[in-house]
């Protein structure tokens, strides 16, 4: 018995030795791999955190001096600090308030340790932050056509951020296959690839799930509460990168494409490695050249049994079919399959459709995971004939509505607009799914659509319940927006139903994130007549002030102004002028006042009329060039 009790302890020690040795990428290293942190340094760093959380600095010069002093104090202890659970968080805060030169100094001091740090539970987060911030430094270096060659303390030339990133890539290249499947390194690799591609890295917005796990994002939100160093990455403009970055990116992708077929298929269904493959495929497609097509083909061959370049034999097709069935039913594999359908060459897309998806669309559309693959398949249909064939396999929307597969319905509507076909059939299917078969039920079409529910569930609702926009469905709003891109003969079902509602009911749409977008699409549609738009705007009279002060409604005011004639603009301006002071004190209200030029309207009315008439004439003059659906300009920042 004693021996049985001691044996697990021996096994545990053996695991710890393996972990320290770094032979297994899938085991997190101990935080003390570079030694224990000195108590004096730890105390100093805790004081640094307090200063960062409650900054006493009066100007940027004081802040920079403080950061430089900290880097001087901790010199030689960087690796220990990075791999300490509490100090690594403080290092991240310090990096966020460092300038480009300080970031390069720090990156230079930890150089050559990329593989160890990428695979470390806490060190990986610091490396990720360094790369995210370093992207801006690289952008600046390229714009200046060079880099700052200041010297560090040892009188050696300090590497540029470009060179630091390239050296990091060289460090990890031999281990890339293992790193993308390691739980900590995978997120850092994704950021590194984005830096090389010049892609914006938004760790706070909608892309944050691509770069940080939910646990990491939550921890970061709780602990990074410093008011310093908060930088926005919301700009959609690509960053400038040197030619060497593109070469290195291609080199890394080619290196990964050398992985065996078995390894690549393991990556395809791995929750950790799969997002890296998605990113690589999307990046290669963006190059849009022969080399990119070759690399995409190589990756697809390894993932899907020679689907791009191989000759189909019975055995090969059988193996691919079995693997395809596995992927579309897997939470990670189905996401990768969606990306494959988006980026695949026409020949690969056609082969996957004919061999693996044709005849199974109705079945897959009801599956909790495979239905997303069906959505992408339909929305990326390459020809009108393919889309018609897919619609015939679906046979209608009734079962999809009943099983809450609203995304599949939306993809069909979207594709019908894009390919300009099957629109009559799509509207018919929607009416059948909502069980609308008479004129009285037709009046409730938009309510059914926004709630994604049959008319029987809507008939007994009171006006107050119909105005409850919290019951509206996002997919219903998106479908309505797509329908408004159809011709008048098809969108009339939405328009007439919308006009059949009481003004108080449609007014509530202006204050809802989903419904306001739908409202805007009706106003902005080039297939809706001016009389209809004028009636809609008339129903808003008396409420323009409250709409202008709402973050969703203010966009509707902009759209109204863009499509209104001079008489309607007069009515809107007169109503806003009565509450000018109230609106001027409101952050959104003052933007609406500027859009409508209320100050000019009040002081020089004739000039205001002349200006608005002039804009209308210009709009008509360039109608053929700009199109009917001219979006209003952006609001001025105040």
GUVO-975342 format. One record per residue: residue in three letters; z negated, y negated, x of N, C-alpha, C, O in turn. Coordinates in steps of 0.1 Angstrom, whole numbers, plus 5000, padded with zeros to 4 digits. Layout:
ALAZYXZYXZYXZYX/...
***
This chain:
UNK500050125008500050005000500049875009500749785005/UNK499249885019499249765028500549735034501049625035/UNK501249845038502649825044503549765034504349685037/UNK503449805021504349755011504049605008504949525005/UNK502749565010502449425008502949335020503249225018/UNK502949395032503349315044504849305045505349215051/UNK505649405040507049405042507749285036508649225043/UNK507449235025508049115020507848995029508748905030/UNK506748985036506448875045507348875057507848775062/UNK507649005062508549015073509948965069510648895076/UNK510449005057511748975052511848815050512848755053/UNK510748755046510748615044510848535057511548435058/UNK510148595068510248525081511648545086512248455093/UNK512348655083513648675088514648575082515548525088/UNK514348555069515248455062515048315068516048245069/UNK513848285071513548155077514248135090514748025094/UNK514248245098514948235111516448215109517048135116/UNK517048285099518448265097518748125092519748065096/UNK517748075084517947935079517947835091518747745091/UNK517047855100516947755111518147765120518547675126/UNK518647895121519747915130521047855125521947825132/UNK521047825112522247765106523447855104524547815102/UNK523147995105524248085104524748095089525948125087/UNK523948075080524348085066524347945059523347875058/UNK525547905055525747775049525047765035524747665030/UNK524847885029524347885015522747875015522247875004/UNK522147865026520647855026520347715031520747675042/UNK519547635024519247505028518347505041517347585041/UNK518547425051517747425063516447355060516247275051/UNK515447395068514147335067514247185072515147155080/UNK513447105066513546965069513046925083513246815088/UNK512447025090511947005104512847055115512447085126/UNK514147075112515047135122515147045134515547095145/UNK514946915133514946825144513546785149513446685157/UNK512546855144511246825148510446755137511046695128/UNK509146755138508346685128508346535131508346485143/UNK508246455121508246305122506846265127505846305122/UNK506846175136505646115142504846035131505445965123/UNK503546055131502745985121502845835121502845765111/UNK502945785133503045635135504445585129504445485122/UNK505445665132506845625127506845635112507445555105/UNK506145745107506145765092505445645085505845595075/UNK504345605091503545485085504445365086504445285076/UNK505145345097505945225098507045225088507445125081/UNK507645345086508745355076508245335062509045275053/UNK507045375059506445345045506345195043506545145032/UNK505945125053505844975052507244915050507444815043/UNK508244975057509644925055510044945041510644855035/UNK509645055034510045075020509444975011510044925002/UNK508144945014507444845006508144705007508344634997/UNK508644675019509344545021510644545014511044445008/UNK511344665014512644675007512544664992513344604985/UNK511444724987511244724972510744584967510944544956/UNK510044504976509544374973510044274984509144224991/UNK511244244984511844164996511244024996511343954986/UNK510743985008510243845009511243755016510943635019/UNK512443795018513443725026513943605018514243605006/UNK514143485025514643365018516143345020516743275013/UNK516743415030518143405033518643525039517943615043/UNK519943535040520643655046520343675060520243785065/UNK520143565068519843575082518443645084518343735093/UNK517443615076516143685077516343835074515743915081/UNK517143865064517344005060518044075071517644195075/UNK519044015077519744085088518844115100518944215107/UNK517944015103517044025114516044135112515744215121/UNK515644155099514644255096515344395098514744485103/UNK516544405093517244535094517544575109517344685112/UNK517944475117518144505131516844545138516844635146/UNK515744485134514444525140514044665136513544735144/UNK514344705124514044845119514844945127514345045132/UNK516144915129517045005136516545015151516645125157/UNK516144915157515544915170514345005171514145075181/UNK513444985161512145055161512345205160511645285166/UNK513345255152513445395149514545465158514845575156/UNK515045385168516045445177515545575183514445575189/UNK516445675182516045805188515445895178515346015180/UNK514945845166514345925156515245935143514745985133/UNK516545895144517345895133517546035126517346045114/UNK517746135134517946275129516746325122516746395112/UNK515546295128514246335121514146265108513646325098/UNK514446135108514246065095515246105084514846115073/UNK516446145088517446185079517046315072517446335060/UNK516346395079516046535074514646545069514046655066/UNK513946425067512646425060512846385046513546295043/UNK512146455036512446435022512046295018512746235009/UNK511046225023510646095018511345985026511745885021/UNK511546005039512145905048513645895046514245785047/UNK514246005042515745995039516045905028517145835028/UNK515245895018515445795007515345655012516145565008/UNK514445625021514245495027515445465036515845345036/UNK515945555043517145535051518345495043519045405046/UNK518445565031519545525022519445375017520445305017/UNK518245335014517945195010518345105022518944995019/UNK517945145034518245055045519745045048520244935051/UNK520445155046521945155048522645055038523544985042/UNK522045045026522744965016522644815018523344735013/UNK521644775027521544635030522044605044521844495050/UNK522644705051523144685064524544635064525344655055/UNK524944555074526244505075527144605082526644715086/UNK528444575084529344675089529044715103529144835106/UNK528544625112528244655126527044755126526944845134/UNK526044725118524844805117525144945112524545045117/UNK526044955102526445085097527145165108526945295109/UNK527945105116528645165127527645215138527745325144/UNK526645135141525645175151524845295146524645395154/UNK524545295133523845415128524645535128524245645132/UNK525945525124526845635124527145695138527245815139/UNK527145605147527345645161526145725166526345825174/UNK524945695162523745765167523645905162523045985168/UNK524245925150524046065144525346145146525546245140/UNK526246095154527546155156527446295162526446325170/UNK528346385159528346515164527446615157527446735160/UNK526746565146525846655139526346665124525546705115/UNK527646645122528146645108527846775100527446765089/UNK528146885106528047015099526547035095526247075084/UNK525647015104524247035102523746935091522946975082/UNK524146815092523646715082524346725068523646715058/UNK525546765068526246785055525646895047525546895035/UNK525147005054524547115047523047105045522347195041/UNK522446985049521046965047520746905034521446825029/UNK519646955028519246905015519146755014519546695004/UNK518546695024518346545023519246475032519746365029/UNK519646525043520546465053521946445046522646345049/UNK522346535037523646525031523746395022524746335021/UNK522646355016522646235007522746115016523446015012/UNK522146115028522345995037523745985042524345875042/UNK524346105045525746105050526646055039527645975042/UNK526346095027527246055015527145895013528145835011/UNK525945845014525745705013526445625024527045525022/UNK526345675037526945615048528545615046529145515049/UNK529045725041530545725039530945635028531945565029/UNK530145625018530545545006530545395011531445325007/UNK529545355018529445215023530545195034531045085036/UNK530745295042531645285053533145265049533945215056/UNK533445305036534745285031535145135031536345105033/UNK534245055027534444905027534644855041535444765043/UNK533944915051534044865064535444905070536144825076/UNK535945025066537245065070538344975064539244935071/UNK538144945051539044855045539144715052540244665053/UNK538044665056537944535063538644545077539344455081/UNK538344665083538944675097540544685096541144625105/UNK541044755086542444765085543044625081544144585086/UNK542444545073542844415069542944325081543844235082/UNK541944345090541944255102542744315113542844255124/UNK543444425110544344495120543544525133544044495144/UNK542444585132541644615143540244635139539844625127/UNK539344645149537944655146537144575156537544545167/UNK535944545152534944475160534544565172533944665169/UNK534744525184534444605195533144555202533044545215/UNK532144525194530844485200530244605208530544715205/UNK529444565217528744675225527444715219526744625213/UNK527044835221525744875217524844855229525244815239/UNK523544905227522544875237522844935251522444895261/UNK523545045250523845125263525145065270525645135279/UNK525644955265526744885271528044965270528944945278/UNK528145055261529345135258530045075246529445025237/UNK531345095246532045035234531745115222531745235222/UNK531345045211530945105199532145155191533145075189/UNK532245275186533345325179533445245166532545215159/UNK534745225162534945165149534645265138534445385140/UNK534545215126534145305114535345395112535145515108/UNK536545355115537745445114537545565123537745675119/UNK537145535135537045645145535845735142535845855144/UNK534745675137533545755133533945855122533545965122/UNK534745805112535145895101536046005106535946125102/UNK537045975115537946075120537146175129537446295128/UNK536246125137535446225145534646315136534446435139/UNK534146265125533346345115534246455109533846565108/UNK535546415107536446515101536746625112536846745108/UNK536846585124537146685135535946785136536146895138/UNK534746725134533546815135533546925124533247035126/UNK533946885112533846975100535047065098535047165091/UNK536147025104537447095102537347245103537847325095/UNK536747295114536647445116535847515105536047635102/UNK534947445099534047505089534347455075533447475066/UNK535447395072535747335059535647435048535047395038/UNK536147555049536147645039534747685035534447695023/UNK533847695044532447725041531647605036530847625027/UNK532047485040531347365036531647335021530747285014/UNK532847355016533147315003532447404992532247364981/UNK531947514997531247604988529747604990528947684985/UNK529247504999527847495001527347384992527947274990/UNK526147404985525747324974525447174978525647084970/UNK525047154991524847014995526046955001526246834999/UNK526847025009527946975016529146935007529846845010/UNK529247004996530446994987530546844982531646794982/UNK529446784978529546644973529946544985530646454982/UNK529446574997529846485008531246505011531946405015/UNK531746625011533246655014534046575004535146515007/UNK533646574991534446494981534546354984535546284983/UNK533346294988533346154992534246125004534946025005/UNK534146215014534946205026536446205023537146125029/UNK536846295014538246305011538746175004539846125006/UNK537846114995538145994988538245874998539145784997/UNK537445875008537545775019538845785026539445685029/UNK539245905030540445925037541645885028542645835033/UNK541545905015542745875006542745725002543645684995/UNK541645655005541545515001541245504986541445394980/UNK540645604980540245604966538945544964538045564972/UNK538845464954537545394951536445494947536745594939/UNK535245484952534145574950533145504941532445414945/UNK533045544928532145484919531045584916531245674907/UNK529945564922528845654920527945614909526945684905/UNK528245504903527445454892528145464878527445474868/UNK529445464878530145464866530545604861529845704863/UNK531745614855532145734848532445844858532545964854/UNK532745814871533045914881531845974889531946054898/UNK530645924885529445964893529246114893528746174903/UNK529646184882529546334882530346404892530146514896/UNK531446334897532246394907531646394921532046464930/UNK530646304923530146284937528646314938528146334949/UNK527946314927526546354928526146454916526646434905/UNK525246544919524846634909523946554899523446444903/UNK523646614887522846544878521446524883520846414881/UNK520946614891519646604896519546494907518646414907/UNK520546484915520646384925520746244919520046154923/UNK521646234909521746104902520546054896520145934897/UNK519746154890518546114883517446074894516745974892/UNK517346144905516446114915516745974921515845894924/UNK518045954923518445824929518145704920517745604925/UNK518245724907517945624898516545584898516145474896/UNK515645694899514245674899513645614912512745534911/UNK514245644923513645594936514445484943513845414951/UNK515645454939516345344945516245224937517245174931/UNK515045174936514745064927514744924934514344824928/UNK515244924946515244794953516344704947517344744943/UNK515944574947516944474942517944434952518944364950/UNK517744484965518744454976519844554977519644674973/UNK520944514981522044604985522744674974523444774976/UNK522644624961523344684950524744634950525044514947/UNK525644724953527044684955527844754944527644864940/UNK528844684939529744734928530944794934531644734942/UNK531344914928532544984933533444994921534245094920/UNK533444904911534144924899535644884900536444904891/UNK535944824911537344774913538244894913538044994920/UNK539344884905540344994905541344994916542145084917/UNK541344884923542344874934542044964945540944984950/UNK543145034950542845134962542545054974542944944976/UNK541745114983541345054995542445075006543245165005/UNK542444985016543344995027542845105037541645095040/UNK543645195041543245295051544345295061545545275059/UNK543945335074544945345084545845475083545445565075/UNK546945475089547845595088547145715093547445825089/UNK546245705103545545815108544745895097544546015098/UNK544245815087543445875076544345965068543946075064/UNK545545925065546546005057546846135065546946245059/UNK547046115078547346235086546246335086546446455085/UNK544946275087543846365088543546435074543246555074/UNK543846365063543646415050544646535048544246645043/UNK545846515052546846625052546446745060546646855057/UNK545846705072545446815081544346895075544347025076/UNK543346835068542246905062542746995051542247105049/UNK543646935043544147015031544947135036544847245031/UNK545747115047546547225053545547335058545847455057/UNK544447285064543447375070542847465059542647585060/UNK542547395047541947475036542947565030542647675025/UNK544247525030545347615024545547735032546147835027/UNK544947745044545047865052544047975048544048085053/UNK543147935039542148035035542848155028543948135023/UNK542148265029542748385023542848375008542148285002/UNK543648455001543848454987542448484980542148414970/UNK541748574986540448604980539448494980538748464970/UNK539348424992538548314993538848204983538048144977/UNK540148174982540648064973540248094959539948004951/UNK540348224955540048254941538548244938538048214927/UNK537748274949536348254948536048114946535148074938/UNK536648024954536447884952536847834938536247744933/UNK537947894932538447854919537447864908537447784898/UNK536547964909535547984898534147944903533147974896/UNK534047874915532747834920532447694915533247604915/UNK531247674909530847544904530747444915530847324912/UNK530547484927530347394939531747364945532047244948/UNK532547464948533847444955534947404945535847334950/UNK534847434933535947404923536347254923537547224923/UNK535347164922535647024921536446974933537246874932/UNK536247034945536946994957538447034956539346954959/UNK538747154950540047194948540747104938541947064940/UNK540047064928540646964918541046834925542146784923/UNK540146784933540346664940541546674949542446584950/UNK541646784957542746804966544146804959545046744964/UNK544146874948545446884941545846754935547046714936/UNK544946674930545246544925545746444936546646364934/UNK545046464947545446374959546846404964547646314967/UNK547146534965548446574970549546534961550646494965/UNK549246534948550246494938550546344939551746304937/UNK549546274943549646124944550646084955551245974955/UNK550746174965551646144976553146144972553946064977/UNK553446234962554746244956555846254967556846184967/UNK555746354976556746374986556846524989556146604983/UNK557846564997558146704999556946775005556646895002/UNK556246715015555146775021554046805011553446905011/UNK553846705002552846724991553146834982552346914978/UNK554446854979554946964970554747094977554347194971/UNK554947094990554747224998553347264998553047384997/UNK552447165000550947205001550447244987549647334986/UNK550947174977550547214963550947354960550247434955/UNK552147384964552747524962551847624969551647734964/UNK551447594982550647684990549347714983548847824983/UNK548747604978547447614971547547694959546747784956/UNK548547664951548747734938549047884940548647974933/UNK549847914951550148054954548848134957548748244952/UNK547848074964546648144967545748154955544948254953/UNK545748054946544848054934545448144924544648214917/UNK546748144922547348214910548448314914549548324909/UNK548148394924548948514928550448474929551248524922/UNK550748394939552048364943552948304931554048334930/UNK552248224923552948164911554048064915554948054907/UNK553948004926554947894930556147954937557247914934/UNK555948044947557048084956557248234956558348274961/UNK556348314950556548454950557548514940557748444930/UNK558048624943558948694933558048774924557248854928/UNK558248764911557448824901557748974900558949014896/UNK556849064903556949204901555949244890555149154886/UNK556149354884555249394873553749394877552949354870/UNK553449444889552149444894551549304896550449284893/UNK552449224902551949084905551749004892550748934890/UNK552549024882552448954869551149004862550448934856/UNK550849134863549749194857548449144863547449104856/UNK548449134876547249074883547048934880545948884878/UNK548148854880548048714876547548694862546748604860/UNK548048774853547648754839546148784837545448714830/UNK545648894844544248924843543348814849542348774844/UNK543848754860543048644867543148514858542148444857/UNK544248494852544448374844543448384832542848284828/UNK543348504826542448524815540948494819540148434811/UNK540648524831539348504837539048354839538048294835/UNK540048284844539948144847539748054835538947974834/UNK540648084825540547994813539348014805538947924796/UNK538648124807537348144800536148114808534948134804/UNK536348064820535248024829535047874829536047794828/UNK533747834829533447694828534047614840534547494838/UNK534147664852534747594863536247624864537047534866/UNK536647744862538047784863538847714853540047674856/UNK538347684841539147624831539447474834540447424831/UNK538447414841538647274846539747264856540647174856/UNK539747364866540747364876542147394869543147334874/UNK542147484859543447514853544047384846545247374846/UNK543147304841543647174835544347094845545447034843/UNK543747084857544347004868545647064872546646994875/UNK545647194873546947264877548047234868549147214872/UNK547747234855548847214845549347064846550547034843/UNK548446974850548846834852549746814864550646734863/UNK549446884875550146854888551146954891551946934901/UNK551247064884552147174887553647124886553947054877/UNK554447164895555947144894556447204881555847294875/UNK557547154876558147204864558247354863557947414853/UNK558747414874558947554874557647634873557647734866/UNK556547584879555247654878554747634863554147734858/UNK554847514858554347484844555047584835554447644826/UNK556347594836557147674827556747824828556647894818/UNK556547864840556148004842554748034836554648134829/UNK553847944838552547964832552547964817551848044811/UNK553347874812553447874797554148004791553648064782/UNK555248034797555948154792555248284794555248374785/UNK554648304806554048434809552548444805552048554801/UNK551848334804550348344802549848274790548748304785/UNK550548174784550048094773550848114760550248094749/UNK552048134761552948144749552448264741552248374745/UNK552248234728551748334719550248344718549648424710/UNK549548274727548048284727547448144724546148134725/UNK548248044721547647914719546747904708545647844709/UNK547047964697546147964685544848034689543747984684/UNK544848144696543648214700542848124710541548114708/UNK543448074720542747994730542247864724541147814729/UNK542847814714542447684709541047694702540447594699/UNK540647814698539347834692538247874702537147884698/UNK538647894714537647934724536947814729537547704731/UNK535547824731534847704735535247644749534947524751/UNK535847714758536347664771537847664772538347564777/UNK538447764767539947774768540647664760541747634763/UNK539947614750540647514742540947384750541847314746/UNK540147354760540447244769541747264776542447164779/UNK541947384780543247414787544447394778545447344781/UNK544247434765545247414755545547264753546647224751/UNK544447184752544647044751545546984762546446904759/UNK545247024774546046974786547447024785548346954788/UNK547547154781548947214780549747134771550947104774/UNK549247104759549947034749550246884753551446844751/UNK549246824758549446674762550346664774550846554776/UNK550646764782551546764793552846834791553546864801/UNK553146864778554346944775555546864782555646744780/UNK556446944789557446884797558746854788559446764791/UNK558946924777560146904769559746904754558646954750/UNK560646844747560446844732560446984726559647014717/UNK561247064732561347204727560047284729559547354720/UNK559447264741558147324743557147284734556347364728/UNK557047154731556047094722556247154708555247184701/UNK557447154703557747214690557247354689556747394679/UNK557547434699557147574700555647584699555147674693/UNK554947494707553447504706552947464693551947534688/UNK553547374686553047334672553247444663552447474654/UNK554347514664554647634655553547744657553247814647/UNK553147754669552047854672550747814666549947904661/UNK550447684666549247644660549247654645548247704639/UNK550347614639550547634624549747534615549747554603/UNK549047444621548247344613546947314619546547364630/UNK546147224613544947174618543647224610542547194614/UNK543847294599542747324591541647404598540547374597/UNK542147514605541147594612540547524624539347544627/UNK541247434630540747354641539647254636538647234643/UNK539947194625538947104619537647174615536547124617/UNK537847294609536747374605535847414617534647424615/UNK536447444628535747494640535347384650534947404661/UNK535647254645535247134653536047124666535547074676/UNK537247174667538047164679538947044677540147054677/UNK538246924676539046804673539846754685540846694683/UNK539546794697540246764709541646814709542646754713/UNK541846944703543147004702544046924692545246904695/UNK543446884681544146804671544646674678545746634676/UNK543746614685544046484691545246504701546046414702/UNK545246614709546246634719547646644713548646604718/UNK547646714701548946724694549446594689550646564690/UNK548546514683548946374678549446294690550446224689/UNK548746294701549046224713550446264718551246174721/UNK550746394719551946444724553146404715554246384719/UNK552846404702553946374692554346234694555546194692/UNK553446144697553746004700554545994713555545914713/UNK554046054723554646044736556146104736557046044742/UNK556346214729557646274729558446234717559646264716/UNK557846154708558546094696559146214688560346204684/UNK558346304685558846424676557646484669556546464672/UNK558046554658557046624650555946524643554946574639/UNK556246404642555246304637555046324622553946324617/UNK556146354614555946384600555146504598554246514589/UNK555346614606554546734605553146714609552246764602/UNK552846624618551446604623550746534611549546574608/UNK551346434605550646364594550446464582549346454576/UNK551346544579551246644569550046734572549246774563/UNK549946784584548846874588547446804587546546864583/UNK547446674590546146604589545746594574544646614571/UNK546746564565546446554551545946684545545046694537/UNK546646794550546246924546544846964550544047024543/UNK544546924563543246964569542146884561541046934559/UNK542346764557541346684550541446704535540646644527/UNK542346804531542446844517542846724508542246714496/UNK543646634512544146524505545446554497546446584504/UNK545446564484546646604477546946504465547846544457/UNK546346394464546646294454546446154459545846134469/UNK546946054451546845914455545345864456545045784464/UNK544445924447543145874448542445924460541645844467/UNK542646044464542146094477542746024489542046004499/UNK543945984488544645914499543945784503543945754515/UNK543245724493542545604497541445624506540945534513/UNK540945754507539845784516540345844529539445894537/UNK541645834532542145904544541545854557541145934565/UNK541345714558540745664571539345704572538845724583/UNK538545714561537145754562537145904566536245934575/UNK537945984561538046124565538346134580537746214587/UNK539346054584539846064598538746014607538546084617/UNK538045904604537045854613535845944614535145954624/UNK535546024603534446114603534846254606534046344609/UNK536146284607536746414609536146514600535546614604/UNK536246494587535746584577536646574565537246474562/UNK536646684557537446694545537046594534535946544534/UNK537946554525537746454515536546494506535946404500/UNK536346614504535246654495533846614500532946594492/UNK533746594513532446544519532346394519531346334522/UNK533446324514533446174515533446114500532946004499/UNK533946194491534046144477532746084471532745984465/UNK531646154474530346114468529646004475528445974472/UNK530145954486529445854495529445724488530345674482/UNK528245654490528145514485528845424495529145464506/UNK529045304491529645204500528845184513529345164524/UNK527545194512526645184523526845294533526845284545/UNK527045414527527245534535528545534542528745574553/UNK529545484535530945464541530945364553531745374562/UNK529945274552529845174562529145214575528945144584/UNK528545334574527745384585528645434596529145554596/UNK528845354606529745384617529145484627529845534635/UNK527845504626527245604634527745744631527645834639/UNK528245764619528845894615530245914619530846014618/UNK530845804625532245814629532345894642531445904650/UNK533545964643533746054654534645984665535645924661/UNK534346004677535245944688536645994687537545924688/UNK536846124685538146184685538946134672540146114673/UNK538246104661538846044650539445914653540545874649/UNK538645834660539145694664540345704673541245634672/UNK540345804683541445814692542645864684543845814687/UNK542545954675543645994667544245884659545445864658/UNK543345794653543845684645544645584654545645534650/UNK544145564666544845474676546245534679547145454681/UNK546345664680547645724683548545714671549745684673/UNK548045734659548845724647549445574646550545564642/UNK548645474650549145344649550245314659550845204658/UNK550545404668551745384677553045444670554145434676/UNK552845514659553945574652554645464644554145354642/UNK555845504639556545404630555845384617554945464613/UNK556345284610555745244597555745354587554745374579/UNK556745434587556745544577555645654579555345724570/UNK555145654591554045754594552645684594551745744589/UNK552545564599551245504600550845434587549645394585/UNK551745434577551445374564550245444557549445384549/UNK550045574560548845644554547545584559546545584551/UNK547545544571546345484577546145344571545145304567/UNK547245264572547245124568546845104554545945024551/UNK547445174545547145164530545745204527545145144519/UNK545345314534543945354531542945254537541945234530/UNK543245194548542345094554542244974545541144924543/UNK543344924539543344814530542744844517542344754509/UNK542644974513541945014501540445004501539845004491/UNK539944994513538444984515537944844512538744744513/UNK536744834507536144704504535944634517535744694528/UNK536144504518536044424530534744444537534744444550/UNK533644464530532344484537532344614545531644634555/UNK533044714540533144844547533944834560533444874570/UNK535044774559535844754571535244654581535444664593/UNK534444564576533744464584532844534594532744494606/UNK532144644589531244714598531944774610531244804620/UNK533244804609533944854620533944764632534044814644/UNK533844634630533944544641532744554650532744504661/UNK531644614646530444624654530144764660529044794664/UNK531144844660531044984664531945014676533044964676/UNK531445084686532345104698533545184695534645154700/UNK533445294686534645374682535445304672536745294674/UNK534845244661535545184650536245064654537345034649/UNK535744984663536344854667537644874674538544804673/UNK537744984682538945014689540045054679541245014680/UNK539645134668540545164658541045044650542245024647/UNK540144954648540444824641541444744649542444694644/UNK541244734662542144664671543544724671544544654671/UNK543544864671544844924671545744894659546944894660/UNK545144874647545844834635546444694637547544664634/UNK545644604642546044464644547144454655548044374654/UNK547044534665547944524677549244604675550144584683/UNK549244694665550444774663551744694660551744604652/UNK552744724667554044664665554744714653555744654648/UNK554244824647554844884635554044844622554344904612/UNK553144744623552444694611552944544609553044464618/UNK553344524596553944394593552944274594551744294593/UNK553444154595552644034596551844014584550743964585/UNK552344044572551644024559550344114559549244064554/UNK550444234564549344324564548244264573547044264570/UNK548644224585547744174595547044044590545844024592/UNK547843964582547243844577546143874566545143804565/UNK546443984559545444024548544144074555543044044550/UNK544344144566543144204573542344084579541144084578/UNK542943984584542243874590541643784579540543724581/UNK542243784568541643704556540343764552539443694548/UNK540343904552539043974549537943944558536743974555/UNK538243894570537143864580536643724579535643684585/UNK537243644571536843504569535343494565534943574556/UNK534643404571533243384568532343474577531143454577/UNK533043554585532243644594532743634609532243704618/UNK533643534612534143524625533043494636533143534647/UNK532043414632531043374641530143494645529943514657/UNK529743574635528943694639529743794647529243864655/UNK531043804644531943894651532043854665532043934675/UNK532243714667532443664681531243684690531343694702/UNK530043704684528843724692528443864695527443904700/UNK529343954690529144104692530044144704531144104705/UNK529544234712530244284724531544364720532444364728/UNK531544424709532744494704533644404696534844394697/UNK532944324687533644234678534444124685535544084680/UNK533944084696534543974703536044004708536843924708/UNK536244134710537544184714538544174701539744154703/UNK537944194690538744184677539144044675540244024671/UNK538243944678538643804677539843774686540743704682/UNK539743834699540843814708542143864702543243804703/UNK542143984696543344044691543843964678545043954677/UNK542943924670543343834659544043714664545043674658/UNK543543654674544143534679545543554685546343474684/UNK545643674690546943704697548043734686549243704689/UNK547743774674548743804664548843704653549743714644/UNK547843604652547743514641548843404643549243364654/UNK549343354631550243234631549343114632548143124631/UNK549942994632549242874634548242844622547242784624/UNK548642884610547842854598546542944599545442884596/UNK546643064603545443154604544543104616543343104615/UNK545243064626544443014638543642884634542542864638/UNK544242804626543542684620542242724613541242664615/UNK542342824605541242874597540142934606538942904604/UNK540543004615539543064625538842954633537642954634/UNK539642864638539142754646538142674638537042634643/UNK538542644626537642554618536342624615535242564615/UNK536342754613535142834611534242834623533042824623/UNK534842854635534142864647533542724651532442714657/UNK534242614648533842484651532542444644531642374650/UNK532342494632531142464624529842524631528742464630/UNK530042624639528842684646529142674661528742764669/UNK529742574666530142564680528842564689528942634699/UNK527842494685526642484694526042624695525642674706/UNK525942694684525342834684526242924693525643004700/UNK527542914692528343004700528342964715528343044723/UNK528242834717528142784731526942834739527042854751/UNK525942864732524642914738524643074739523743124745/UNK525743134734525843284735526843324745527843264746/UNK526443424754527343454765528743504760529743474767/UNK528843574749530143614744530743504736532043494736/UNK529943434728530443334720531143224727532243174723/UNK530643184739531343084747532643124752533543044754/UNK532843254754534143314759535143294747536343264750/UNK534743324735535543314723535943164721537143134718/UNK535043074723535342934722536442894732537342814729/UNK536342944744537342914754538742974751539742914752/UNK538743104746539943164742540643084731541943074732/UNK539943034722540542964710540642814713541142744705/UNK540242774725540342634729539742534718540342444714/UNK538542574714537842494704537642344708537642254700/UNK537342324721537042194726538342104724538141994720/UNK539442164727540742084725541042064710541441964706/UNK540742164702540942164688540042044682540541974673/UNK538842024687537941924682538341784687538341694679/UNK538741774699538941634705540441594703540641474700/UNK541441674705542841634704543541744696544241824701/UNK543341734683543941834674545441854675545941964675/UNK546141744676547641754677548041824690549041904690/UNK547341794701547641864713547442014712548142104717/UNK546342044705545942184703547042254695547442364698/UNK547542194684548642254676549842274684550542374683/UNK550242164692551442174700551342294710552242364713/UNK550142304716549942414726550042544720550742634725/UNK549442574708549442704702550942734697551342844698/UNK551542634692552942654688553842684700554742764699/UNK553542614711554342644723554142784728555142854732/UNK552942834727552642974731553343074722553843174727/UNK553343044709554043134700555543134703556143244702/UNK556143024706557543014709557943094721558943164722/UNK557043084732557243164744557143314741557943394747/UNK556143344733556043484730557243544723557743654726/UNK557843464714559043514707560243514716561143604715/UNK560243414726561343404735561443524744562543584747/UNK560243574749560243684758559843814751559443914758/UNK560043824738559643944731560444064735559844174736/UNK561744044738562544164742562144214756562344334759/UNK561544124764561144164778559744224778559544324784/UNK558844154771557444194772557044294761556044364763/UNK557944304751557544394740556744324730556144224732/UNK556644384718555944324707554444334709553644244705/UNK554044444715552544474716552044404729551644474738/UNK552044264729551544194740550044174739549544124729/UNK549344224749547844224748547444084752548044014760/UNK546244034746545743904749545243904763544844014769/UNK545143784769544643774783543143804784542443804774/UNK542743824796541343854798540443734795540943614797/UNK539243754791538343644789537943584802537843644813/UNK537743454802537343384814535843414816535043424807/UNK535543444829534143464832533343334832533843234838/UNK532243334826531443214825530143234832529243144832/
***
